[in-house]
Amino acid sequence: MVDAVDARRTQRRVNTLLRDRDAIRRMLEQAAYERLSRDVGRQRVAIDKLEALMSGEDV
């Protein structure tokens, strides 16, 4: 009976660690996407300014 209790306790701990790992992975992916989105936004602004300069507009 003690072995069964230990086995359940171990399995619960493993399940908790797996959920934590998945949550951390999702947070890291989301952070990377947000950073990428900011970088793309900065590039878009830079390209818009360059296009304006090339067309003779004042920036």
DSSP file (Angstrom, degrees, kcal/mol; ACC not computed):
  #  RESIDUE AA STRUCTURE BP1 BP2  ACC     N-H-->O    O-->H-N    N-H-->O    O-->H-N    TCO  KAPPA ALPHA  PHI   PSI    X-CA   Y-CA   Z-CA
    1    1 A M     >        0   0    0      0, 0.0     4,-2.0     0, 0.0     5,-0.2   0.000 360.0 360.0 360.0 -38.1    0.0    0.0    0.0
    2    2 A V  H  >  +     0   0    0      1,-0.2     4,-2.7     2,-0.2     5,-0.2   0.890 360.0  54.2 -63.3 -38.9    2.9    2.4    0.8
    3    3 A D  H  > S+     0   0    0      1,-0.2     4,-2.5     2,-0.2    -1,-0.2   0.896 107.3  50.3 -62.6 -39.9    4.3    1.7   -2.7
    4    4 A A  H  > S+     0   0    0      2,-0.2     4,-2.3     1,-0.2    -1,-0.2   0.896 111.3  48.4 -65.3 -40.4    1.0    2.6   -4.3
    5    5 A V  H  X S+     0   0    0     -4,-2.0     4,-2.5     2,-0.2    -2,-0.2   0.925 113.3  47.4 -65.2 -44.6    0.9    5.9   -2.3
    6    6 A D  H  X S+     0   0    0     -4,-2.7     4,-2.6     1,-0.2    -2,-0.2   0.897 111.0  51.7 -62.8 -40.3    4.4    6.7   -3.3
    7    7 A A  H  X S+     0   0    0     -4,-2.5     4,-2.5     2,-0.2    -2,-0.2   0.913 111.4  46.7 -64.4 -42.7    3.7    5.9   -6.9
    8    8 A R  H  X S+     0   0    0     -4,-2.3     4,-2.6     2,-0.2    -2,-0.2   0.909 112.5  50.3 -65.3 -41.7    0.7    8.2   -7.0
    9    9 A R  H  X S+     0   0    0     -4,-2.5     4,-2.1     2,-0.2    -2,-0.2   0.924 112.4  46.9 -61.9 -44.7    2.7   10.9   -5.3
   10   10 A T  H  X S+     0   0    0     -4,-2.6     4,-2.5     1,-0.2    -2,-0.2   0.911 112.0  50.4 -63.6 -42.9    5.5   10.6   -7.8
   11   11 A Q  H  X S+     0   0    0     -4,-2.5     4,-2.6     1,-0.2    -2,-0.2   0.895 109.4  50.9 -65.2 -39.1    3.0   10.6  -10.7
   12   12 A R  H  X S+     0   0    0     -4,-2.6     4,-2.4     2,-0.2    -1,-0.2   0.910 110.8  49.3 -62.6 -41.1    1.3   13.7   -9.4
   13   13 A R  H  X S+     0   0    0     -4,-2.1     4,-2.4     2,-0.2    -2,-0.2   0.909 110.9  49.4 -64.7 -42.4    4.7   15.4   -9.1
   14   14 A V  H  X S+     0   0    0     -4,-2.5     4,-2.4     2,-0.2    -2,-0.2   0.924 111.1  49.8 -61.9 -44.4    5.6   14.4  -12.7
   15   15 A N  H  X S+     0   0    0     -4,-2.6     4,-2.4     1,-0.2    -2,-0.2   0.898 110.2  50.6 -62.3 -40.7    2.3   15.7  -14.0
   16   16 A T  H  X S+     0   0    0     -4,-2.4     4,-2.5     1,-0.2    -1,-0.2   0.924 110.7  48.8 -62.6 -44.6    2.8   19.0  -12.2
   17   17 A L  H  X S+     0   0    0     -4,-2.4     4,-2.6     1,-0.2    -2,-0.2   0.884 110.2  51.5 -63.3 -38.8    6.3   19.3  -13.7
   18   18 A L  H  X S+     0   0    0     -4,-2.4     4,-2.3     2,-0.2    -1,-0.2   0.916 111.0  47.5 -64.8 -42.6    4.9   18.5  -17.2
   19   19 A R  H  X S+     0   0    0     -4,-2.4     4,-2.5     2,-0.2    -2,-0.2   0.915 112.5  49.8 -64.1 -42.3    2.2   21.2  -16.8
   20   20 A D  H  X S+     0   0    0     -4,-2.5     4,-2.5     2,-0.2    -2,-0.2   0.918 110.0  50.9 -62.1 -43.1    4.8   23.7  -15.6
   21   21 A R  H  X S+     0   0    0     -4,-2.6     4,-2.4     1,-0.2    -2,-0.2   0.923 111.4  47.6 -59.9 -45.1    7.1   22.9  -18.5
   22   22 A D  H  X S+     0   0    0     -4,-2.3     4,-2.3     2,-0.2    -1,-0.2   0.894 111.6  50.5 -64.7 -39.6    4.2   23.4  -21.0
   23   23 A A  H  X S+     0   0    0     -4,-2.5     4,-2.2     2,-0.2    -2,-0.2   0.914 111.3  48.2 -64.2 -42.7    3.2   26.7  -19.3
   24   24 A I  H  X S+     0   0    0     -4,-2.5     4,-2.5     2,-0.2    -2,-0.2   0.906 110.2  52.3 -64.5 -41.6    6.8   28.0  -19.4
   25   25 A R  H  X S+     0   0    0     -4,-2.4     4,-2.4     1,-0.2    -2,-0.2   0.921 109.7  48.9 -60.8 -43.8    7.1   27.0  -23.1
   26   26 A R  H  X S+     0   0    0     -4,-2.3     4,-2.6     1,-0.2    -1,-0.2   0.910 110.9  50.3 -63.1 -41.7    3.9   28.9  -23.9
   27   27 A M  H  X S+     0   0    0     -4,-2.2     4,-2.4     1,-0.2    -2,-0.2   0.910 111.4  48.0 -62.7 -42.2    5.2   32.0  -22.1
   28   28 A L  H  X S+     0   0    0     -4,-2.5     4,-2.2     2,-0.2    -1,-0.2   0.901 112.1  49.0 -66.2 -40.3    8.5   31.9  -23.9
   29   29 A E  H  X S+     0   0    0     -4,-2.4     4,-2.2     2,-0.2    -2,-0.2   0.925 112.1  48.7 -64.2 -43.9    6.8   31.5  -27.3
   30   30 A Q  H  X S+     0   0    0     -4,-2.6     4,-2.4     1,-0.2    -2,-0.2   0.914 110.8  50.5 -62.8 -42.8    4.5   34.4  -26.6
   31   31 A A  H  X S+     0   0    0     -4,-2.4     4,-2.3     1,-0.2    -1,-0.2   0.903 110.1  50.2 -62.1 -41.3    7.3   36.6  -25.5
   32   32 A A  H  X S+     0   0    0     -4,-2.2     4,-2.5     1,-0.2    -1,-0.2   0.902 110.6  49.6 -65.0 -40.4    9.3   35.8  -28.6
   33   33 A Y  H  X S+     0   0    0     -4,-2.2     4,-2.5     2,-0.2    -2,-0.2   0.894 110.5  50.2 -65.7 -39.6    6.2   36.6  -30.8
   34   34 A E  H  X S+     0   0    0     -4,-2.4     4,-2.1     2,-0.2    -2,-0.2   0.914 112.2  47.2 -65.1 -41.8    5.7   39.9  -29.0
   35   35 A R  H  X S+     0   0    0     -4,-2.3     4,-2.5     2,-0.2    -2,-0.2   0.917 112.2  50.0 -64.6 -42.9    9.4   40.8  -29.5
   36   36 A L  H  X S+     0   0    0     -4,-2.5     4,-2.6     1,-0.2    -2,-0.2   0.902 108.9  52.4 -61.5 -41.4    9.2   39.8  -33.2
   37   37 A S  H  X S+     0   0    0     -4,-2.5     4,-2.2     1,-0.2    -1,-0.2   0.909 109.9  48.4 -62.4 -42.2    6.1   41.9  -33.6
   38   38 A R  H  X S+     0   0    0     -4,-2.1     4,-2.3     2,-0.2    -2,-0.2   0.916 111.3  50.5 -63.0 -42.8    7.8   45.0  -32.1
   39   39 A D  H  X S+     0   0    0     -4,-2.5     4,-2.2     1,-0.2    -2,-0.2   0.906 110.4  48.8 -62.8 -41.8   10.8   44.4  -34.4
   40   40 A V  H  X S+     0   0    0     -4,-2.6     4,-2.4     1,-0.2    -1,-0.2   0.903 109.9  52.8 -64.7 -40.4    8.6   44.2  -37.4
   41   41 A G  H  X S+     0   0    0     -4,-2.2     4,-2.0     2,-0.2    -2,-0.2   0.908 108.9  49.1 -61.1 -42.2    6.9   47.4  -36.4
   42   42 A R  H  X S+     0   0    0     -4,-2.3     4,-2.3     1,-0.2    -1,-0.2   0.909 111.2  49.8 -63.3 -42.0   10.2   49.2  -36.1
   43   43 A Q  H  X S+     0   0    0     -4,-2.2     4,-2.7     1,-0.2    -2,-0.2   0.893 108.0  53.7 -64.6 -38.4   11.2   48.0  -39.5
   44   44 A R  H  X S+     0   0    0     -4,-2.4     4,-2.6     2,-0.2    -1,-0.2   0.917 109.2  48.5 -62.2 -43.1    7.9   49.1  -41.0
   45   45 A V  H  X S+     0   0    0     -4,-2.0     4,-2.3     2,-0.2    -2,-0.2   0.926 112.2  49.0 -62.1 -44.8    8.5   52.6  -39.6
   46   46 A A  H  X S+     0   0    0     -4,-2.3     4,-2.3     1,-0.2    -2,-0.2   0.909 112.4  47.7 -62.2 -42.3   12.0   52.7  -41.0
   47   47 A I  H  X S+     0   0    0     -4,-2.7     4,-2.7     2,-0.2    -1,-0.2   0.906 110.0  52.5 -66.6 -41.2   10.9   51.6  -44.4
   48   48 A D  H  X S+     0   0    0     -4,-2.6     4,-2.1     1,-0.2    -1,-0.2   0.911 110.4  48.4 -60.7 -41.8    8.1   54.1  -44.4
   49   49 A K  H  X S+     0   0    0     -4,-2.3     4,-2.6     2,-0.2    -2,-0.2   0.919 111.8  49.2 -64.3 -43.7   10.6   56.9  -43.6
   50   50 A L  H  X S+     0   0    0     -4,-2.3     4,-2.6     1,-0.2    -2,-0.2   0.908 110.8  49.9 -62.4 -41.9   12.9   55.7  -46.4
   51   51 A E  H  X S+     0   0    0     -4,-2.7     4,-1.6     2,-0.2    -1,-0.2   0.899 111.1  49.7 -63.8 -39.4   10.1   55.6  -48.9
   52   52 A A  H  <>S+     0   0    0     -4,-2.1     5,-2.3    -5,-0.2     4,-0.5   0.925 111.8  48.0 -64.7 -44.0    9.1   59.1  -47.9
   53   53 A L  H ><5S+     0   0    0     -4,-2.6     3,-1.1     1,-0.2    -2,-0.2   0.902 110.7  51.3 -63.0 -40.5   12.6   60.3  -48.3
   54   54 A M  H 3<5S+     0   0    0     -4,-2.6    -1,-0.2     1,-0.3    -2,-0.2   0.803 108.3  52.0 -68.3 -28.0   13.1   58.7  -51.7
   55   55 A S  T 3<5S-     0   0    0     -4,-1.6    -1,-0.3    -5,-0.2    -2,-0.2   0.512 121.1-108.1 -86.9  -2.8    9.8   60.2  -52.9
   56   56 A G  T < 5S+     0   0    0     -3,-1.1    -3,-0.2    -4,-0.5    -2,-0.1   0.500  70.4 143.1  93.7   4.4   11.1   63.7  -51.9
   57   57 A E      < -     0   0    0     -5,-2.3     2,-0.4    -6,-0.2    -1,-0.3  -0.434  55.3-113.2 -75.3 152.0    8.7   64.1  -48.9
   58   58 A D              0   0    0      1,-0.1    -1,-0.1    -2,-0.1    -5,-0.0  -0.730 360.0 360.0 -82.5 133.1    9.9   65.9  -45.8
   59   59 A V              0   0    0     -2,-0.4    -1,-0.1    -6,-0.0    -6,-0.0   0.396 360.0 360.0-105.9 360.0   10.1   63.5  -42.9
